[in-house]
Amino acid sequence: MNFLFICSRNQWRSPTAEAIYKDNHGVNVRSAGTEPSARIKLSAKTILWADIIFVMEKKHKQRMIDKFPIEVEDKMIIILDIPDEYQFMDPELIEDIKTKVDLYLQ
């Protein structure tokens, strides 16, 4: 199963999610950002690689649909509703991500 985590700049939220699940057996993870200034920019190739795409906010899903309409056509996209108010590996952020993502590991 390939999980893709997306936030704006790929600095705090999506890299935290990637770090949480990177050693999880049976799950491959990547992260990317929707902004031009993102550390790792979202690409069509990355979207096509993913089985499930987790976006931190509704705006990330919309940006992805606007820029890659064909690639996201049949993708499962989950909005996690996690605001941009955390630092990398913040304990509250980790808990929020795990609570919302672990449901999809089964």
Summary of the structure (lengths in Angstrom):
residues: 106
radius of gyration: 12.4
end to end distance: 10.7
largest distance: 36.1
contacts: 329
relative contact order: 0.23
helix: 38%
strand: 20%
